[in-house]
Structures are given as C-alpha cells and as structure tokens.
Amino acid sequence: MPKPVVVLFSSLLLPPSQTFIRAQGEQLQEFTPYYVGSRLIPGLSLPPERTVVVNRGGIWGATQEVLFKVSGFAPNLYRQVRQLQPALIHAQFGLSGALALPLARDLKVPLVVHFRGADATVKEEYARNASINHRVYFRRREALKRETRLFITVCQFLKNKLLEQGFPGEKILVHYHGVNVEAFQPDESIPREPVVLFVGRLTEKKGCEDLIQAMSQVQAVMPDRELVLIGDGPLKPKLETLASQVLRRYRFLGLQSQAEVKNWMNRASLLVTPSITAADGDAEGLPNVVLEAQAMGLPVVATKHAGIPEAVVDGETGFLVEESDREGLAVSSLRLLQDTDLWQHFSANGKERVRNGFDRSKQTQILEEIYQKIWRGEQ
C-alpha cells in the first residue's frame, strides 16, 4: 500500500540556507514528501520526480507565478497536486502558508503552517511592501488564522509572537526540528585549533558587528585566536572593512557546504552566535547552527535572543549574554578559551543535551505522529 503524500510547500525551492526542509522531508518514514512551490532557484537539489512548481521559466512562467501569488490561480499546479491526493499541505514559513491557502481550499485538505523566524517577528510597517509574498500574507493573514488546521513554531519565543498577533493559541504547537546527531559527531582525532567560528548570513540580526568588536577584545588578550566567518550577505563589505580595522587574524570564507561547516565545527574552539533583534523586528527562531555545534561538542557563546536560550543552557553548554553586549561576548569567550576543564564540561553537556532533546530522527517521528492525527481528523 502506497504511503500517504504530504506536500511540503515553500515559495522558493530551495535556498542553500534551508537544508532543514529537505533533510526533514527526506527523513519521513510514514509519508512520501513532495516539494511544491512557486519556482525553482539555484540552491539545494530536490528529487525532480517529487517536485512541482508554478513557474517553469520564461515570461509566461513568471506571469503564471504572479497570478498564482495574487489570486491563487494556477490550474496546472492544482491538477498535478490533486493527482497526488495529498493527506495534507505543510507550508514552510508563514508567507508560504498564505500562498498555499487557496490550494488547500481547492483540494479540501488540511493546511499546516510552520513559522521559523522573521515570518513571525518582522513589524508589519516594514514588511507589508517588501515583496508580493508579504503583501499577500498580510491580506490573507486573518483567513490563515481561521482556516489553518495547525501552526507549528520552532520555539516557544515564536509561539509567543504569534499569540501577540492574535493567532489562536489552541492551534499553535512548539516543535523543535533538531539535527542529525549521527552525522554531527566530532572526530576526536582532529585537534582543536585557535579558531572562534561564526556561521550564518551576514545580515543585521546576526550581530556580526558586535562579534568583530568583541573579538578585538579577545585578541588583545589572546592574539593567536582567529575569527572565521562562514556565510554571505548584504553586510559583508561593511564587515570586512571593520574587521580589517580592528582585528589581527580573521577570515571570511563565504558560503560553504554543510560538510565544510561540519569540518570547521570539528576544528574550532568556540562558536559565537551574537544574534540581535533588527530595527525592523527581524529575529531568529532557533538557529540550527547552535544545535549542530553542541552536537559536535563545540561550546557556544550566544545572546539571550529568540529561541537560543531554549537550546543553549547558560553555564552548562555555553554562555548567554544580553543582545549587543560586546564586553560580555568577549569575557565569556575568554573564559572558555582559557579554561580547559570548563571547555570539556560544556562540550560533554552540549552533546548530551542535543541527543536528549534535539535528535532529528526522534523529532521527525513526532512530526509524523502530528501528521497522522491531522490526517485522521484527530487534531
């Protein structure tokens, strides 16, 4: 008997930063995932036989995409998805939930919408005119509140944000997506290097200006420590200029594969995640990087931001400081870089915490149980 189909809907399929969507989809055991969206973009590869998009290229494709977003009109997409007889649609991010709403109505299947960060935090006055997707989201948001079967958030922080916006509390569930703890294991034969690591997009909410200034304080005490930044983004030129002015040793490596990120987590001495709330309200959900680092036995210094305190236990698996506290970032980093026993304690605790609470295989099993309940009409 064939497995029931779950449609994983995301407007763009699939940016390099969204490995968690593909990883979770491909780990499903009781359901067959199909990836459905507005269009394909350069990034993560998806199984073509299980991928369906509105815009297949050219002017006509772009026109069809706009029509779909604005009005929900996409007869070819509806026909293809209807043939799959999906059990439910699981929209990735709030904006994609609004785009998928007409499709769920037409197919008369339950809609699940997953909020992961900025989609629940950016202020409406900043976001409303940011893109067609944003305009559609705010136009359909009240309908989304009424008609969505279940809202999932990646942390309690985001659930609270949705409650503040009038989303029905009885429909909101916190579910941690987790990491592959079998893949993210340290190779103890590789020696740790004097590297402080950052992994993430170079945008305002990532707090990299604070990190660079804090790292200058670290290097004043330990000049051999090097800051390695993995990721790209609009602030890269500005950050490179700042680093050249205040740091002795640093590297901007740009985008790297997951394998290379894992390699650096195995070699580094510390991960710093100095996230802040951006001026427009943009905030994290629960950055996967802090889970991956702890799974690799890499202690974390981070800020008390969004869902990070739900993953990093202050004083046990890492240190947490207030947002934009550059001195706090520097002092906490120096404590771990200078105290081998403390480092080992945090390293062991971090691995245990992720295995116990953020194992992706266990979390995916829980997600499939949620799917089953929705499919059977029990939730």
N, C-alpha and C positions, 0 to 999 in steps of 0.2 A: 504494500500500500504506500503510495507516494506521501512524502511529508507535506504538511500544510505550508503554504508560502507566506512569508512576511515581507512586505515591501519596505525597504529602508529608503526613505525619501530624503534627498538633500539637493538643494538647488544646483550646486556645482559639484560635479563628480570628477575627481575628488582631490582637493588640495593636499600637498605633501604634509601639512601640519595635522591632517585628520586621519592619521593611521589608526586611531582608536575605533573609528567607524568600521573600516574594513576588517580590522582584527576581531572585533566583537561579532560582526556578521559571519565571518568565515569560521568562527568557533561554535556557532549554533549547531546543536545536535538533533533537536526535535523539529526544527523548522528549516525550510530552504530560503535563504535570503536572495532577494532580487533588488538591485540598486536602480532607483528611478529618480530622475531629476530633470532640470531644465536643459542642461548641456554638459558635455564632457570638457574638461580643461586639462592642460598638461599637469601631471602630478602622479598620483598613485594609480597603478593599473588595476583594473577590475575585470572579472570574467565577462567577456563580451556576450556570451550566451545568456547571462543573467543581468544585463544592463540595458535599460530603456531610457531614452531621453527625448525631449520635445524637439530641441534644436539640433539638427544633424548637419548643420553647416550652410554657408551661403546666406544671401539676403532673405530668401524665403524662410530658412531656418530661424534667422534672427527675428523675423516678423512673427512667426509662429510662437516663439518664446515670449515675446512681449504680449501677444494676445492671451497666451496661457496665464501669464502672471496677472494681467489686469482683469481679465474676465473669467478665467478658468476654462476657456475654450481650447481644447486640444483633442479632437476626435481620434486621431491615430494613437495617441498615448492612452486614452481611455480604453480603446479597443484592445490594445496589447495587454494592458494591465488587467482588464476584465477577463481575458482568456486565462490568466494565471489563477483566477479565483482565490485571491489572497484572503487569509484569515484576518489580517489587519494591516494598517499602514502605520509605520513607526517613523515619524518625521524627526530628522536630526536638526535641532535648533528651532527656536520659536518662529523665526522668519519662514523657514521651510514648512512649518506647521500651517501657517496661514496660506501658503501656496498650495499645500496638499488638501486643504479643506474642501474645495469643490470636488476633487477627485474622490475623497472619502464619501461625500454626499451621494455622488453619482453611482458609486459602486455599492453604497449602503453597507460599508464595512467600518469597524471601529477605528478611530484615529488616536494614536498615542503621540504626544509631542514632548521632545526631550530638550530641556533648557540647559545650557552648558556654560554661560558666562555673560558676555556683553549683551546677548539677546534678552537677558532679564535685568540688566543694570543700566544700560545707556539711557540717559534722560531723553524724553520724547522730543523736547525742543531742539536737541542736537540731531536726533536720528531721523525724524519724520521725513525729511527731504534728502537723506543721504543716498538713497537709491530707490528704484521701483519696488524692490523687495520690502524695504522699510515702509514705504507708503501703503503698500498692500497690507502689511502686517497691522499697522495702526488702524486701517479702515476695517479690517476683519477681526480685530482683537476681541471685541465683545462676543461675536459669534463663536470665536475659538473657545472662549471661556465656557459657553453654553454647550457646544456640540462635541468638544473633545472628550473622549472617554477617560483618559488618564494623562496627567502631566508628570513627567519624571524630571527631577533635578539632580545634578551630580554632587550636591552638597546641601546641608541644612541652610547655609547662608543664602543660596539662591531660592530655596523654598520661601524663606522669609521675605525676599524681594518680591516674589510673585504674590504673596499674601498682601503685601503693602499696596499692590496694584489691583487688588480686588479679585484675584483668581480664587476659585472655590477651594478651600482647604481640604475638603474631603476627596478632592480629585488629585491632590499633589502627593507624590511619593518620592522620597530621597533614595537614590540607588547609586552606590559607588561602582564605577565601571572597572576599576582595578587594572593590574598589569599582569603580564605573563611571567609568573615567578620562576617558571622552569627555564625560560630564555634569559631572564635578567638575574643571573647569578654571577658573583665575582669569581674571577680566576685568581686564586690566592698566589699563584706562582709569579704573577706580574707585580713588580714593585710599584708602590705609590710614588708619584712624582710631586714636586713642589708646585702644584697647579691648583688654582682656585677656578672652578668651572661655572659658567653660565650657559644655559640652553634655553632659547626662546626667541620669539620675534622681537625685533628691535623697534618697539613702539612705546608710547608714553607709559602705559600701565605696567610695563615690565620693570620700570625703575632703574634702568641701567646707568643713568647719570649718578644716582646715589651709589650704585655699586662701584663705579670708577673712582669717585671721590673717597669712598671707604677703602678701596684697595690702595689708594695712595698712602693712607694712614698705615695700612698693613705693611706695605713695602718700606715705610720709614723705619719699621722695627725689624722686618724680615725681608731684606732687599732681594733675596733669591726667589721669592714667591712670584709666580707668573699668573696673570689673568688670561684665561682662554674663553672667548665668547663664540658660541655656535648659534647661528641663526642670521636672518637678514630682515630688513625692514626699512621704513622711511627715515628712521633716525640714524642710520648707520654712518653717513658722512659726519654728522654733528658729533656723534660719539667717538668716532675715530680721531677727530680733531681734539676733543677733550682728552682722550687717552694719551695722545702724543704730547700734551702739555703737562700732564701730572703723573704719568706712570713711567716706571723704568722698564718693565717687562710686560708685554701683552701681545695677544694675537686675536684677530678677527678672522674666523675660519669660514664664515658664511654658512649656507645650507649644507648639511651633511646627512648622510644616510643614517637610518636607525642603527645599523651595525657600527658605524663610526661613532655615533653618540654613545652607544654602549661601551665601546673601546675607551673613550675618554672618561666615562664614569668609572671604569676599572682602574684607570691610571691616576685620576685626580685625587687630591687630598680632601677636597671640600666642594660642595655645590652651594652656591648662593643664589637665592631667588628673592630679590628685593621688590616684589610687586607693590604697586600703589594704585589708588583709585584715580583714574584720569579726570581731567577737567570736565569732560562730557559725561562722567559717571561710569565709563567703561571699567569693568573689573574682571578679575579672573573668576572661574568656577572653582575647580580643584585641579591645578596644573598636574598633568600626568608625570611631568619630569621629577617632581618631588617624591612620587611613589617609586618611579624607576630607580632613582638614586638610592633610596633607602633599601630597595630590593638588592641593589648591588653593594650594599654595605658602605655606602658613601654618606657620611653625616651631612646634614643640611642646616644652613643658616638662612632664615627667611623672615618675612614680615608677618604680622598678625593681620592678614588680608584674606578676605573672602573665605574659601574653604580650606586654606592651607592649615590652620590650627586643627582641623578635623583629621589631618593626615600626619602632621609633624607634631610630636609631643615635646613641648618645651622642657628642656632639661633632661630629656630621656633619649630621644632620637635626633635631636637637633636643638638649635636655639631660635627663638622667635623674638623679634623686636618690633617696635611701632613702625608704621609706614614712614619712610623718608628719614629714619634715624640713622644717619651715616656713621656716627660715632658708635652706636650700638652694633651696627653691622661689622664694623672694624674690630671692636672689642671682642665680640662673640667669635669672629673668625680667628682672631689671635689665640683665644683660649683653646680652641680645638686644634689649631696648627702647632701649638706649643706643648700640649698635654697629651702624650701618647696613650696613657691609661684611659683618660676621658674619651678620646677618639675611639678606642677599641670598644668601650662601653656603649657609646652611641651607635657604632657600626653594628654591633650584635643586636641591639634593641630595635634598630631600624629594620633589619632583615626579618626579625620575628614579627614585628607589627604588620608589615606588608603581607607576610604569609598568612597571618591570622585574620586580617580584615580586608585585604585588597587583592586577593588572588583572583585573577580574571576568570579562570575556569569556574570557580565557585560562584562568582558574581554573574557570569553568563547563565549558569544553571538557574539562579534566582530569577534572572530576566525571562528565561523561557517559562518558568512557572507563572510569571506575570502574564506572559502571552497566552498561556493555556487558560488561565482564569478569564481573561478578556474574551478569548475566542468562544469559550463555553458560556459567556454571559454572566459569570460569577463576580465580575468586578466592573 
